[in-house]
Amino acid sequence: MGPLLFITYINDLPRDTNCCTNDVLFADDTSILITEKKYKNFNQKIRLTLDCTSRWFKANQLVRNLMKTNIIKFCPSHFLQSQLINEHNNSTISVVPDTKFSGVQIDNYLNVI
């Protein structure tokens, strides 16, 4: 599938995720940003987002690549030790200390590495 066809195909993903996320689609990469001040609500938003994206993938007959799916927390250091929901549909999603975002490697303190 070519890049233009792929972008057209996934263009409705942000509409179907949920109202509490900011989705970033760039070429064949998709990032979903969730913001929340209260940790309990943050985990609820994670669960809701995972549920919504799972429904979207199923409806579009796609499979999420869990080897490329991860969670990174950008937050004050006193939140870094708090447990995030990282299991969904009997699969574990890796919580990572750094990731590549739009070609730039950043860590959970927003340092470019």
URBEL-V71311 format. One record per residue. RES is the residue in three letters. PHI is phi in whole degrees, 0 to 359 (* if undefined). PSI is psi in degrees with one decimal (999 if undefined). OMEGA is omega in radians with two decimals (* if undefined). Layout:
res=RES phi=PHI psi=PSI omega=OMEGA
res=RES phi=PHI psi=PSI omega=OMEGA
//
This chain:
res=MET phi=* psi=127.2 omega=3.14
res=GLY phi=288 psi=160.4 omega=-3.10
res=PRO phi=303 psi=-41.4 omega=-3.12
res=LEU phi=293 psi=-43.2 omega=3.10
res=LEU phi=296 psi=-40.3 omega=3.12
res=PHE phi=298 psi=-46.7 omega=-3.14
res=ILE phi=298 psi=-41.4 omega=3.09
res=THR phi=297 psi=-38.8 omega=-3.10
res=TYR phi=294 psi=-40.6 omega=-3.08
res=ILE phi=264 psi=4.8 omega=-3.06
res=ASN phi=303 psi=-28.1 omega=-3.12
res=ASP phi=271 psi=-1.5 omega=3.13
res=LEU phi=304 psi=-47.6 omega=3.14
res=PRO phi=301 psi=-34.5 omega=3.12
res=ARG phi=294 psi=-34.0 omega=-3.05
res=ASP phi=266 psi=-9.2 omega=3.14
res=THR phi=292 psi=-78.2 omega=2.98
res=ASN phi=180 psi=173.3 omega=-3.02
res=CYS phi=281 psi=-5.8 omega=-3.06
res=CYS phi=255 psi=21.5 omega=3.13
res=THR phi=231 psi=161.7 omega=2.96
res=ASN phi=242 psi=116.6 omega=-3.09
res=ASP phi=261 psi=135.3 omega=3.12
res=VAL phi=242 psi=114.4 omega=3.11
res=LEU phi=251 psi=122.8 omega=3.13
res=PHE phi=218 psi=114.7 omega=-3.07
res=ALA phi=52 psi=-118.9 omega=-3.13
res=ASP phi=256 psi=16.2 omega=3.09
res=ASP phi=255 psi=140.6 omega=3.07
res=THR phi=231 psi=128.3 omega=3.05
res=SER phi=238 psi=138.2 omega=3.11
res=ILE phi=242 psi=118.2 omega=-3.10
res=LEU phi=259 psi=128.5 omega=3.13
res=ILE phi=241 psi=128.0 omega=3.09
res=THR phi=241 psi=140.7 omega=3.14
res=GLU phi=192 psi=136.8 omega=3.12
res=LYS phi=276 psi=-31.9 omega=-3.11
res=LYS phi=263 psi=127.0 omega=-3.02
res=TYR phi=297 psi=-38.6 omega=3.13
res=LYS phi=299 psi=-44.8 omega=3.11
res=ASN phi=294 psi=-32.3 omega=3.12
res=PHE phi=298 psi=-46.8 omega=3.11
res=ASN phi=296 psi=-36.2 omega=3.09
res=GLN phi=296 psi=-40.4 omega=3.11
res=LYS phi=294 psi=-36.9 omega=3.08
res=ILE phi=298 psi=-49.3 omega=-3.13
res=ARG phi=300 psi=-46.1 omega=3.13
res=LEU phi=300 psi=-43.0 omega=-3.14
res=THR phi=295 psi=-43.4 omega=3.10
res=LEU phi=298 psi=-41.0 omega=3.10
res=ASP phi=297 psi=-46.7 omega=-3.12
res=CYS phi=296 psi=-44.1 omega=-3.14
res=THR phi=292 psi=-35.3 omega=3.09
res=SER phi=298 psi=-43.0 omega=3.10
res=ARG phi=297 psi=-41.3 omega=3.14
res=TRP phi=297 psi=-46.7 omega=3.12
res=PHE phi=301 psi=-44.1 omega=-3.13
res=LYS phi=295 psi=-44.4 omega=-3.13
res=ALA phi=297 psi=-30.5 omega=-3.12
res=ASN phi=261 psi=10.9 omega=3.10
res=GLN phi=54 psi=44.5 omega=3.09
res=LEU phi=242 psi=161.1 omega=3.11
res=VAL phi=239 psi=128.2 omega=3.10
res=ARG phi=286 psi=132.3 omega=3.11
res=ASN phi=275 psi=100.4 omega=-3.09
res=LEU phi=291 psi=-18.3 omega=3.07
res=MET phi=290 psi=-24.6 omega=3.13
res=LYS phi=255 psi=0.5 omega=-3.12
res=THR phi=263 psi=128.2 omega=3.08
res=ASN phi=211 psi=167.5 omega=3.13
res=ILE phi=240 psi=135.4 omega=3.02
res=ILE phi=229 psi=136.7 omega=3.13
res=LYS phi=260 psi=124.2 omega=2.99
res=PHE phi=254 psi=102.4 omega=-3.05
res=CYS phi=200 psi=169.0 omega=3.06
res=PRO phi=302 psi=152.1 omega=-3.04
res=SER phi=300 psi=-28.5 omega=-3.14
res=HIS phi=289 psi=-14.5 omega=3.05
res=PHE phi=268 psi=-16.7 omega=-3.03
res=LEU phi=298 psi=-27.2 omega=-3.13
res=GLN phi=276 psi=-12.7 omega=-3.13
res=SER phi=290 psi=144.5 omega=-3.07
res=GLN phi=281 psi=131.3 omega=3.07
res=LEU phi=259 psi=151.3 omega=2.99
res=ILE phi=290 psi=122.5 omega=3.11
res=ASN phi=223 psi=19.5 omega=3.04
res=GLU phi=241 psi=139.9 omega=-3.13
res=HIS phi=206 psi=129.2 omega=3.14
res=ASN phi=51 psi=47.8 omega=3.11
res=ASN phi=63 psi=22.3 omega=3.08
res=SER phi=234 psi=146.9 omega=3.12
res=THR phi=260 psi=134.3 omega=3.07
res=ILE phi=256 psi=127.3 omega=-3.07
res=SER phi=294 psi=134.9 omega=2.97
res=VAL phi=262 psi=118.4 omega=-3.00
res=VAL phi=246 psi=152.7 omega=3.12
res=PRO phi=276 psi=-16.3 omega=3.09
res=ASP phi=207 psi=160.1 omega=-3.11
res=THR phi=204 psi=165.8 omega=3.05
res=LYS phi=263 psi=127.6 omega=3.13
res=PHE phi=232 psi=115.2 omega=-3.12
res=SER phi=52 psi=42.0 omega=3.07
res=GLY phi=85 psi=-0.6 omega=-3.13
res=VAL phi=246 psi=129.5 omega=3.10
res=GLN phi=276 psi=120.5 omega=3.14
res=ILE phi=231 psi=155.3 omega=3.11
res=ASP phi=253 psi=179.8 omega=-3.04
res=ASN phi=288 psi=-2.3 omega=2.99
res=TYR phi=259 psi=7.7 omega=-3.11
res=LEU phi=67 psi=28.9 omega=3.01
res=ASN phi=272 psi=138.1 omega=3.03
res=VAL phi=280 psi=127.9 omega=-3.12
res=ILE phi=239 psi=999 omega=*
//
